[in-house]
Amino acid sequence: MANVYLGIDGGATQARAALVDEEGHVLKEITEGGPLNFYAGADEEVRGHLAALLKEMESSCSPSTCLAGMVVGSAAVLETATPRETARLCQGVIDLERVLVVSDCLTALYGAGAGEMGVLAISGTGSVVVGRDGDADFHRVGGWGHVMGDEGSAYWIATRALARATRGADAQEDLALIEAVCRWFEVSQLADIIPLVYAASMSKARLAGLAAYLAEELPDDALTKELFGEAGRMLASQIVCLMKVANFPQGPVPLYLCGSVLEKNVVVKSAMRDQLTEFRFEVEPAKHPPHVGAALWARQHFGGRRS
């Protein structure tokens, strides 16, 4: 009987899944599953989403195959899930001995580097830096969420832009930034954004969208560039921190960049690179998406096969 391995990237808004065979070939992908963050939804609902993904994948398998193991990357997990967290997500869905639950940023790293050494910097709505060193150990810096961290992320940029705009309004300066903020909120004066910012409907992801708007509206504005430059330096400081605690060999280290800020904002990316001159990095495109990375990790973890 041939073994197959399942990988799931369980983000905050949706899940993606991939099934691979013993050689690492992708047999099937699902790109629109329900979210697997048990802090954002009821446990029964989240387990239902997982069960639906598993059922759809198993229905595509022939009777001569066996699901030997599964790796789930979950937005609800900081690094590797505790037994309680694993049971909370998977109890009653799959044999807990056949599943490994980790942070979704780790499955993204595994996919980006195909399981090899490297560093992944993520800056989208939130931010985190993860790496796998020469000893094959995983390390993480950041990822604490918007209240305790997320430095250099779109949300971080947006909240600092709002703070700068309010200071500018009090001092009657920074008019370009204030006007751009008002346009994004579709109001005529800055004070009118107060009920909008604090409304229950103003999600973290929605407010983070202000960062991209400012990059488009004020590409040559000195104040906006200052904010983006600070974001890049904050991301670089996380990478430097990771490099100091991890054990990377001499020579260039693959660096993968992910998330809307690092993929689209050249000022942030440039400022980050300028702070990394003491290390040798080679920026490379990701080899696989996170859900395929999770499947390849399952193949390695449960089947003892290199990716």
C-alpha positions in Angstrom: 0.0 0.0 0.0 1.4 3.4 -1.0 1.6 6.2 1.5 0.4 9.7 0.9 0.9 12.8 3.0 -1.3 15.8 3.6 -0.3 19.4 4.3 -2.6 22.2 5.3 -1.9 25.9 5.6 -4.6 27.0 8.0 -4.6 30.8 7.9 -6.9 33.2 9.8 -9.3 33.6 6.9 -9.0 30.4 4.8 -7.1 27.1 4.5 -5.3 25.5 1.6 -4.2 21.9 1.4 -2.0 19.7 -0.7 -1.6 15.9 -0.9 1.8 14.5 -2.0 3.0 10.9 -2.7 6.1 9.2 -1.4 8.2 10.9 -4.1 6.9 14.4 -3.2 4.7 14.8 -6.2 1.6 16.9 -5.6 -1.5 14.7 -6.2 -4.2 17.2 -5.3 -4.7 20.7 -4.0 -7.5 22.5 -2.3 -7.3 26.3 -2.2 -10.6 27.4 -0.5 -11.0 25.6 2.8 -12.4 27.2 6.0 -10.1 28.9 8.5 -8.3 26.9 11.2 -7.7 29.5 13.8 -9.4 28.2 16.9 -8.9 31.5 18.7 -11.0 33.2 16.1 -13.8 30.7 15.9 -15.6 28.0 17.9 -13.6 24.8 18.3 -16.4 22.7 16.7 -16.5 25.0 13.7 -12.8 24.9 13.2 -12.7 21.1 13.5 -15.5 20.9 11.0 -13.4 22.9 8.5 -10.5 20.5 9.1 -12.7 17.4 8.7 -14.1 18.8 5.4 -10.6 19.2 4.0 -9.6 15.8 5.1 -12.8 14.2 3.7 -12.3 15.8 0.3 -8.7 14.8 0.1 -9.4 11.2 1.2 -12.2 10.9 -1.4 -9.6 11.5 -4.2 -7.3 8.8 -2.9 -7.4 5.3 -4.3 -8.2 2.3 -2.0 -4.5 1.3 -2.4 -3.2 4.4 -0.6 -2.9 5.2 3.0 -2.7 8.7 4.6 0.5 8.2 6.6 0.6 11.6 8.2 -0.5 15.2 8.2 1.2 18.6 9.0 -1.1 21.5 9.8 0.2 25.1 9.9 -2.2 27.1 12.0 -2.4 30.8 12.6 -3.4 30.0 16.2 0.0 28.4 17.1 3.1 30.4 17.9 5.7 27.6 17.2 4.9 23.9 17.7 1.5 23.1 19.1 1.2 21.8 22.6 -0.7 18.4 23.0 -3.7 20.4 24.2 -3.7 22.7 21.1 -3.3 19.7 18.9 -6.2 18.0 20.5 -8.3 21.2 20.3 -7.9 21.3 16.5 -7.7 17.6 15.6 -9.5 15.5 18.3 -12.1 13.3 16.6 -10.9 14.2 13.1 -7.7 12.3 12.7 -5.5 10.0 14.9 -3.4 12.4 16.9 -0.3 10.2 16.4 -0.5 11.0 12.7 -0.6 14.7 12.9 1.9 17.5 13.6 0.5 21.0 14.2 2.9 24.0 14.0 2.7 27.7 13.3 1.7 28.6 9.8 4.8 30.7 9.5 6.9 27.5 9.9 5.1 25.7 7.1 5.6 28.8 5.0 9.4 28.6 5.7 9.5 24.9 5.0 7.8 25.4 1.7 10.0 28.4 0.7 13.2 26.6 1.3 11.9 23.0 0.5 12.9 22.1 4.0 16.5 23.4 3.7 18.3 26.1 5.7 17.1 29.7 5.2 15.3 32.7 6.7 11.8 33.8 5.9 10.7 37.4 6.7 6.9 38.0 6.6 5.4 41.4 6.6 1.7 41.6 5.6 -1.0 42.6 8.0 1.3 41.3 10.8 5.0 40.4 10.8 7.3 37.6 11.9 10.8 36.3 11.0 11.5 32.6 11.1 14.6 30.6 10.1 16.0 27.1 9.9 19.7 27.0 10.7 22.5 24.7 9.8 21.5 22.3 12.7 18.0 22.1 11.1 16.6 23.9 14.2 13.8 26.3 13.8 13.9 29.8 15.3 11.3 32.6 15.5 11.5 36.3 16.2 8.3 38.4 16.4 4.9 37.0 15.6 3.4 38.3 18.9 0.4 40.0 17.3 -0.6 43.6 16.8 -0.9 44.5 20.5 2.5 43.2 21.5 4.5 43.4 18.3 4.1 43.1 14.5 6.8 45.7 14.0 7.2 46.7 10.4 3.9 45.3 9.3 1.1 47.0 7.4 -0.9 47.4 10.5 2.1 48.8 12.4 2.7 51.3 9.5 -1.0 52.3 9.5 -1.3 53.0 13.2 1.9 55.1 13.2 0.7 57.0 10.2 -2.5 57.8 12.1 -0.6 58.8 15.2 1.6 61.1 13.0 -1.5 62.5 11.3 -3.1 63.4 14.7 0.1 65.1 15.9 0.2 67.0 12.6 -3.4 68.1 13.0 -2.6 69.4 16.5 0.5 71.2 15.2 -1.2 72.3 12.0 1.4 70.6 9.8 1.8 67.3 7.8 -1.1 68.4 5.6 -0.4 65.9 2.8 -0.6 62.9 5.2 -3.7 64.2 6.9 -5.4 64.8 3.5 -4.5 61.3 2.4 -5.8 59.7 5.6 -9.1 61.6 5.2 -9.4 60.4 1.6 -8.9 56.8 2.6 -11.6 57.1 5.3 -13.8 59.1 3.0 -14.2 62.0 5.5 -13.7 65.7 5.2 -11.8 66.3 8.4 -9.5 64.1 10.5 -11.7 64.2 13.6 -14.4 62.3 11.7 -12.2 59.2 11.6 -12.5 58.6 15.3 -15.8 56.6 15.3 -14.6 54.8 12.2 -11.2 53.7 13.7 -12.8 52.5 16.9 -15.8 50.8 15.3 -16.2 47.1 15.8 -16.3 46.7 12.0 -12.7 48.1 11.7 -10.7 44.9 11.6 -7.0 44.7 11.9 -6.7 43.6 8.2 -8.9 46.5 7.0 -7.0 49.2 8.9 -3.7 47.7 7.6 -4.9 48.5 4.1 -4.1 52.2 4.8 -0.4 51.4 4.5 -0.7 50.4 0.8 -2.9 53.3 0.1 -0.3 55.8 1.5 2.4 54.1 -0.6 0.3 54.7 -3.8 -0.9 58.2 -2.9 2.3 59.7 -1.4 5.2 57.9 -3.1 7.5 61.0 -2.9 6.4 62.4 0.4 9.3 62.6 2.9 7.2 61.8 5.9 5.7 58.7 4.3 9.1 57.6 3.2 10.3 58.1 6.8 7.5 55.8 8.1 8.3 53.1 5.5 12.0 53.4 6.2 11.4 52.9 9.9 9.3 49.8 9.1 12.2 48.4 7.1 14.6 49.0 9.9 12.3 47.3 12.4 12.1 44.2 10.2 15.8 44.2 9.8 16.3 44.2 13.5 14.2 41.1 13.8 16.3 39.3 11.2 19.5 40.4 12.9 18.2 39.1 16.2 17.4 35.7 14.6 20.8 35.5 13.0 22.5 36.0 16.4 20.5 33.2 18.2 20.6 30.7 15.3 23.6 28.7 14.1 24.1 29.4 10.5 27.3 28.3 8.7 29.6 30.7 7.0 28.5 31.8 3.5 25.3 33.2 2.0 22.0 32.4 3.6 18.9 32.1 1.5 16.4 34.9 2.4 12.8 34.6 1.4 10.4 37.6 1.5 6.7 37.2 1.9 3.7 39.4 2.6 2.3 42.5 0.8 4.7 45.0 2.5 7.9 43.2 1.5 6.6 42.2 -1.9 5.3 45.6 -3.0 6.8 48.4 -0.9 10.3 49.1 -2.3 11.1 51.7 0.3 10.5 49.2 3.1 12.5 46.5 1.4 15.4 48.8 0.6 15.6 50.1 4.1 15.6 46.6 5.5 18.4 45.5 3.1 20.5 48.5 4.1 20.6 47.3 7.7 21.7 43.7 6.9 25.2 44.4 5.5 26.9 42.4 8.3 25.4 39.2 7.0 25.5 37.6 3.5 22.0 36.9 2.2 20.8 35.8 -1.1 17.2 36.8 -1.7 15.4 33.9 -3.5 11.9 33.2 -4.6 9.9 30.6 -2.5 10.2 27.1 -3.9 6.8 26.0 -2.8 3.7 27.6 -1.3 3.0 27.0 2.4 0.4 24.2 2.0 2.8 22.3 -0.3 5.5 22.9 2.2 3.4 21.4 4.9 2.8 18.3 2.8 6.5 17.9 2.2 7.1 18.3 5.9 4.6 15.6 6.6 6.4 13.3 4.1 9.7 14.0 5.9 8.4 13.7 9.4 6.2 10.7 9.0 7.9 9.0 6.1 11.5 9.8 6.8 12.0 11.2 3.3 14.0 14.3 2.4 12.1 17.0 0.6 
